[in-house]
Amino acid sequence: MKFYKIDISHKKIFDEYFKIFQPEIADLTFTNLFMWDPFYDIHFTEEDEFLLIMAKPYNQPPFLHGPVGNSIDKLPNVIEKVKRYFEEQGYKFMLKRASKKTIDMLTQCGMKFESIFERDLSDYVYRVQDLVQLKGKKYHAKKNHINKFLRLYGNNYEWKRIDDEIVKLCWDFECEWYEKKNGQNDIGLTFEKLAIERAIRNFDRLSYQGMVIFIDGRIKAFTFGEPLNQNTVVIHIEKADPDIEGLYAFINNKFLVEFWQDFEFVNREEDLGKEGIRKAKMSYHPYRFAEKYTVLFD
């Protein structure tokens, strides 16, 4: 068994597996894996109709994403092969960020394993129309934020679709945002900046679509996402000037209104256990979670 370093040229391979597998978790898009490679050091191989994705994250032990494929009868053999590979390399074998679908497949094929639910890593899933319409009392605060933004900037803003030229402005804004927010030298924000740089520099070869908000001719927010499966879109990045009231709520809503109303659900990724992010994501009242697990074998 030989693993290969992920590269932009491998996109077609990943996309073909994901199209058949129809993942529910945000990790399993080529864009996500490729842009976060500076942190996760992604390698992959193909084995018995499965795509095997190995991560060697910064300052953490290596792990395997849940095998991507639908051949349940071949899964036990694949697990045994990759388990042996990990052990030969001196690694403890484990699956991390494994979806509920992976857990169900392992159960169906009779494998013995221990699964540990990872709340901090589980993705928030919302109904698109809930976040488009913002109906009812529970979304009253969000509508107020959007209305305030429109009162203050309604005559001064415009939105545009990200293209080859506008994407370069997103990088300029990301650099400004990073300098403003990274006073504590947060290593997570540094890797996020590297991830965004990879996504921006490869805009023409990746599959995401994006939106930019200009105010008085200057970029003040951007976001991008792409289909995750047949009925779900995933939002990879959302950045806004924190000093502009209501801008985050506005771009959150506007991006779905203009781009993604044909989808039933939107996956807005995980909170990593960070209190501020969790509070913000819970305030949009998730419909459910795309659960993730750590899986250990005997």
Secondary structure, DSSP 8 states (H G I E B T S, - for coil): ---EE--GGGHHHHHHHHHHH---STTSSHHHHHHTHHHH-EEEEEETTEEEEEE--TTS--EE---B---GGGHHHHHHHHHHHHHHTT---EEEEEEHHHHHHHHHTT--EEEEE-GGG-EEEEEHHHHHH--SGGGHHHHHHHHHHHHHHTTTEEEEE--TTHHHHHHHHHHHHHHHH-TT--HHHHHHHHHHHHHHHTGGGS--EEEEEEETTEEEEEEEEEEEETTEEEEEEEEE-TTSTTHHHHHHHHHHHHH-TT-SEEE----TT-HHHHHHHHTT--SEEE-EEEEEE-
